[in-house]
Each structure stands twice: as structure tokens, then as C-alpha cells.
Amino acid sequence: MDFRTILDPIISLGGMGLIFGAGLAYASQKFAVEVDERVTEIRNVLPGANCGACGYPGCDGLASAIAEGKAPVNGCPVGGADVAAKIGEIMGVKADAQDKKVAKVLCDGDITKCGEKFQYEGIQDCVAAAAVQGGSKACPYGCLGLGSCVEACQFGAIEIVQGVARIDPEKCTACGKCIEVCPKNVIDWVPYKQSVVITCNNKDPGKIVRGICEVGCIGCRICVKNCPTNTIEFENNLAFINYDNCTNCFTCVEKCPTKAIEGNLEIKQRLGL
């Protein structure tokens, strides 16, 4: 057997491999895209939830946007002030202090206080239930309590109690996923330090509300008239609080005839309000 017939192809292929390898090595250096080291540093600081609450596709997207100056250093709602401060150090800027906000279910009409229009026996999901005549709950604005928000929360901050979703403010990271999936739009942001909240979202006239829920806002405006700081306003048959001016004095909580305003003394005492 002529060994040249075997060696020649091997030598030829080896030589071609060396040439192609050298070419690729040159090309990788010639056309290399410079990576901003700050992107990696910021990415390592971010919590890694990849929840999208920042408006970017995951933590990688936010890290790149911050490094490019397209997003603020406090753009991660999950990380909060601590993460913002660390990113500010990386970027060489001061992170603006922001009051922490948490998600809150603006409904207190549980199974003991709000009736049902019919017995729902479909898929145990709020979105699916809402597609059937707006859901079985007598209040068209109330929490359906089937747990779409529970499934969406990556942090175990939500549970269903007596047919209404409850959010633990200590576990809430303000990712906003629960707000996105709620078909009734009954979840909204409230300041973490806020101890007084109107827990009703019903915009129907008071006469209708009174007939379907024991703890709904009936539009009497007693809270508006008695607020010492003129913090409470009234619109679309519903009272709402201007949190920026609220002093958590509890006057509205005491005056509300239907107990549609929640006053959390534990929050007030814990925060020294």
C-alpha cells in the first residue's frame, strides 16, 4: 500500500485547518465588538428575577440599557434602593431616592361580604372566569379570587383568603406581574408606608353598591368632608386618596360608614407614622 495516498490528504486537510484557524483568529480580533465592562458589573448586581417589570427583556436588557444611558440606575423595581445605589456607584452617578411602592388589592369584598351572581364551575382562573358574564361575583369590579395573580407572582407574595387575593407587602417586590394579569384591574400601587387605603374599586352609584357589597364605597363623601388635610377626592362615584399628602391620621377610617377604608395600625406603628 502506498502510504502517500493516505498521508497526502491528511497533510492537506491539516494545512487547510491551520490556514482557516489563523483566518478565524484574525477575523475575531479584527471585527471584535467591544463589550462595556459595566454591563457585566451591573448584571451581577441585579437580582436576576428577569420579570420584565423594568420594561426591558430581562436583567440583561436592563443592564445594557443602563450602561448605554437609556435607563436610569434605579430602573429595577425588584432590587429597590440598595441595588440602585450599587449601580449608581458603577455608573458614577447618584441614585435618586424613591419611596418604595407595593401592589395592593383594592377589594375587601370577600365571600362573607359580597354575593355571587351565579355558581361558576369553569376553569379556576380569573381571566377565564371574567370571560363568563364578567365573572360570578355580584360586584363587577371586585376580585374574583381564583388566583391568576398568585400564579403570576414569582415571589410568593400573594394568597387567596376568603375568596379575595391578599398581598404581603413584605414579600412584594413591585414587579407588577399581578397588575398585568388581573382582568378586573383591581390591583394598584400604594406606597409601602401607606397605612390608610380605600379598599374599593366599584364605580357604580352608591345605591347599587349598597345592594351587592357590605364594604363598598357608597359615594357618601363623608371621608372627603372630614379629611383634615383635604387629601381625599371624589370621582366616578368613588373616593380616592392623594397619597402624597396623606398623613395617615385615620379620620377617614373612623368616619366611613361601610368600612370601605382600611386602616392598618401595624404599619403605622411599625413605621412610626
C-alpha positions as CSV (number, residue, x, y, z in Angstrom):
1,M,0.0,0.0,0.0
2,D,1.3,3.4,-0.9
3,F,1.3,5.5,2.3
4,R,1.4,8.7,0.3
5,T,-2.2,8.1,-0.7
6,I,-3.0,8.3,2.9
7,L,-0.6,11.0,4.2
8,D,-1.2,13.5,1.4
9,P,-4.9,14.1,2.2
10,I,-4.1,14.2,6.0
11,I,-1.4,16.8,5.4
12,S,-3.6,18.7,3.0
13,L,-6.5,18.8,5.4
14,G,-4.2,19.7,8.3
15,G,-2.8,22.6,6.4
16,M,-6.2,23.9,5.4
17,G,-7.2,23.7,9.0
18,L,-4.3,25.8,10.1
19,I,-5.0,28.4,7.4
20,F,-8.7,28.6,8.3
21,G,-7.9,28.7,12.0
22,A,-5.5,31.6,11.5
23,G,-8.1,33.4,9.4
24,L,-10.8,33.0,12.0
25,A,-8.4,34.2,14.8
26,Y,-7.6,37.3,12.7
27,A,-11.2,37.9,11.9
28,S,-12.2,37.6,15.6
29,Q,-9.7,40.2,16.5
30,K,-10.3,42.5,13.5
31,F,-14.1,42.5,13.9
32,A,-14.4,42.0,17.6
33,V,-17.2,44.0,19.3
34,E,-16.0,45.8,22.4
35,V,-18.1,44.9,25.4
36,D,-18.7,47.5,28.0
37,E,-17.4,46.0,31.3
38,R,-20.1,48.0,33.2
39,V,-22.8,45.8,31.6
40,T,-21.4,42.7,33.3
41,E,-20.9,44.5,36.6
42,I,-24.5,45.9,36.5
43,R,-25.8,42.5,35.5
44,N,-24.1,40.9,38.5
45,V,-25.7,43.4,40.9
46,L,-29.3,43.0,39.5
47,P,-31.4,40.4,41.3
48,G,-31.8,38.1,38.3
49,A,-35.6,37.8,38.5
50,N,-35.9,38.5,34.8
51,C,-39.5,39.6,35.5
52,G,-39.6,42.4,32.9
53,A,-41.0,44.9,35.3
54,C,-38.4,47.4,34.3
55,G,-39.7,47.4,30.8
56,Y,-36.8,45.6,29.3
57,P,-36.4,42.0,28.2
58,G,-34.9,40.6,31.4
59,C,-32.0,41.7,33.6
60,D,-29.5,41.5,30.6
61,G,-31.6,44.0,28.7
62,L,-31.8,46.4,31.6
63,A,-28.1,46.2,32.3
64,S,-27.3,47.1,28.7
65,A,-29.8,50.0,28.7
66,I,-28.4,51.4,32.0
67,A,-24.8,51.2,30.7
68,E,-25.9,53.0,27.5
69,G,-27.6,55.7,29.4
70,K,-31.1,54.7,28.1
71,A,-32.4,53.6,31.5
72,P,-32.0,55.1,35.0
73,V,-29.8,53.4,37.6
74,N,-32.9,52.9,39.7
75,G,-34.7,51.2,36.9
76,C,-35.1,47.8,38.7
77,P,-38.2,47.9,40.9
78,V,-37.3,44.5,42.4
79,G,-33.9,45.5,43.6
80,G,-35.0,48.7,45.2
81,A,-32.8,51.3,46.7
82,D,-29.9,49.0,47.6
83,V,-29.4,47.8,44.1
84,A,-29.9,51.3,42.7
85,A,-27.1,52.6,45.0
86,K,-24.7,49.9,43.8
87,I,-25.5,50.5,40.1
88,G,-25.1,54.2,40.8
89,E,-21.5,53.5,42.0
90,I,-20.8,51.6,38.9
91,M,-22.1,54.3,36.7
92,G,-20.6,57.1,38.7
93,V,-23.9,58.8,39.4
94,K,-26.1,59.3,42.5
95,A,-29.2,57.2,42.6
96,D,-32.3,59.2,43.3
97,A,-34.1,58.0,46.4
98,Q,-37.6,56.7,45.6
99,D,-40.4,55.8,48.0
100,K,-41.0,52.1,47.9
101,K,-44.3,51.1,46.4
102,V,-46.1,47.7,46.7
103,A,-49.1,46.2,45.0
104,K,-52.4,46.3,46.8
105,V,-55.7,44.6,46.1
106,L,-58.4,47.3,46.2
107,C,-61.2,45.0,47.3
108,D,-62.3,43.8,50.7
109,G,-65.5,42.1,49.4
110,D,-64.7,38.5,50.4
111,I,-67.3,35.7,50.4
112,T,-68.7,36.9,53.7
113,K,-69.4,40.4,52.4
114,C,-70.1,40.2,48.7
115,G,-72.6,37.9,47.0
116,E,-72.4,35.9,43.8
117,K,-74.5,36.2,40.6
118,F,-74.2,32.5,39.8
119,Q,-72.2,29.4,40.6
120,Y,-69.1,29.3,38.4
121,E,-67.8,25.9,37.7
122,G,-65.3,26.6,34.9
123,I,-61.5,26.8,34.8
124,Q,-60.2,28.1,38.1
125,D,-58.6,31.1,36.6
126,C,-59.7,34.8,36.9
127,V,-59.1,35.5,33.2
128,A,-61.3,32.6,32.2
129,A,-63.9,33.4,34.8
130,A,-64.1,37.0,33.7
131,A,-65.0,35.9,30.2
132,V,-68.2,34.4,31.5
133,Q,-70.5,37.3,32.1
134,G,-67.7,39.3,33.7
135,G,-67.3,36.6,36.5
136,S,-69.6,35.2,39.1
137,K,-69.1,38.0,41.7
138,A,-72.0,40.3,42.2
139,C,-69.6,43.3,42.2
140,P,-68.4,43.8,38.6
141,Y,-65.3,45.5,39.9
142,G,-64.3,43.1,42.6
143,C,-61.6,40.5,43.0
144,L,-62.7,37.1,41.6
145,G,-60.3,35.3,43.9
146,L,-59.3,32.4,41.5
147,G,-55.6,33.1,41.7
148,S,-54.3,34.3,38.4
149,C,-52.2,36.8,40.3
150,V,-51.0,34.1,42.6
151,E,-49.7,32.1,39.6
152,A,-48.0,35.2,38.1
153,C,-46.2,36.2,41.3
154,Q,-42.7,34.8,41.3
155,F,-42.0,35.8,44.9
156,G,-44.9,34.0,46.8
157,A,-46.3,37.3,48.0
158,I,-50.0,36.6,47.2
159,E,-52.5,34.2,48.7
160,I,-56.3,33.8,48.4
161,V,-58.1,34.5,51.7
162,Q,-61.9,34.1,51.8
163,G,-62.2,34.4,48.1
164,V,-60.1,37.6,47.8
165,A,-56.4,37.9,46.9
166,R,-54.2,39.3,49.6
167,I,-50.7,40.7,49.0
168,D,-47.9,40.6,51.7
169,P,-46.2,44.0,51.4
170,E,-43.0,42.5,53.0
171,K,-42.7,40.0,50.1
172,C,-43.9,42.2,47.3
173,T,-41.1,43.3,45.1
174,A,-43.2,45.7,42.9
175,C,-42.6,43.6,39.8
176,G,-46.1,44.4,38.6
177,K,-46.9,41.0,37.2
178,C,-50.1,40.7,39.3
179,I,-51.3,44.0,38.0
180,E,-50.8,42.9,34.4
181,V,-52.8,39.6,34.7
182,C,-55.7,40.9,36.8
183,P,-58.7,41.0,34.4
184,K,-60.6,43.3,36.8
185,N,-57.9,45.9,37.2
186,V,-58.4,45.7,41.0
187,I,-54.7,45.7,41.9
188,D,-52.9,49.0,42.1
189,W,-49.7,50.6,43.5
190,V,-49.7,52.1,47.0
191,P,-46.8,53.5,49.0
192,Y,-45.2,50.9,51.3
193,K,-45.6,53.4,54.2
194,Q,-49.3,54.0,53.5
195,S,-51.4,52.6,56.3
196,V,-54.8,54.1,55.1
197,V,-56.2,52.8,51.8
198,I,-59.6,52.8,50.2
199,T,-60.2,49.2,49.5
200,C,-63.0,49.5,46.9
201,N,-62.8,49.8,43.2
202,N,-66.5,50.0,42.4
203,K,-67.5,53.0,40.3
204,D,-71.3,52.3,40.3
205,P,-73.7,54.6,42.1
206,G,-73.9,54.1,45.9
207,K,-77.4,52.6,45.7
208,I,-76.2,49.8,43.5
209,V,-73.0,49.2,45.6
210,R,-75.0,49.0,48.8
211,G,-77.1,46.2,47.4
212,I,-74.2,43.9,46.4
213,C,-71.4,44.5,48.9
214,E,-71.3,45.3,52.6
215,V,-67.9,47.1,52.5
216,G,-68.1,49.0,49.2
217,C,-67.8,52.8,48.8
218,I,-71.3,54.2,48.5
219,G,-70.2,57.7,47.5
220,C,-71.4,59.5,50.7
221,R,-68.3,61.7,50.6
222,I,-68.1,61.7,54.4
223,C,-64.4,61.0,54.2
224,V,-63.9,63.9,51.8
225,K,-65.7,66.3,54.1
226,N,-63.9,65.2,57.2
227,C,-60.3,64.8,56.0
228,P,-58.3,67.5,57.9
229,T,-55.8,67.8,55.1
230,N,-58.2,67.8,52.1
231,T,-56.3,64.7,50.8
232,I,-59.4,62.7,49.7
233,E,-61.1,63.4,46.4
234,F,-64.1,62.0,44.6
235,E,-64.5,61.0,41.0
236,N,-66.7,58.4,39.1
237,N,-68.7,57.6,42.2
238,L,-65.5,56.6,44.1
239,A,-63.4,58.3,46.7
240,F,-59.6,58.1,46.3
241,I,-56.7,59.3,48.4
242,N,-53.8,61.5,47.3
243,Y,-51.0,59.5,48.9
244,D,-48.5,62.4,48.6
245,N,-50.4,64.5,51.1
246,C,-52.0,61.8,53.3
247,T,-50.8,61.9,56.9
248,N,-52.4,58.6,57.9
249,C,-54.4,60.3,60.6
250,F,-57.2,57.6,60.4
251,T,-60.0,60.2,60.5
252,C,-61.5,58.8,57.2
253,V,-61.2,55.2,58.6
254,E,-63.2,56.1,61.6
255,K,-65.9,58.1,59.7
256,C,-66.5,55.7,56.8
257,P,-70.0,54.1,57.4
258,T,-69.3,51.0,55.3
259,K,-65.7,50.4,56.4
260,A,-64.5,50.7,52.8
261,I,-61.3,52.4,54.0
262,E,-58.7,50.2,55.5
263,G,-56.5,51.5,58.4
264,N,-53.6,49.3,59.2
265,L,-52.4,50.2,62.7
266,E,-49.5,47.7,62.5
267,I,-48.0,49.6,59.5
268,K,-48.5,52.9,61.3
269,Q,-46.8,51.8,64.5
270,R,-44.0,49.9,62.7
271,L,-43.1,52.9,60.6
272,G,-43.6,55.4,63.4
273,L,-46.2,57.4,61.5
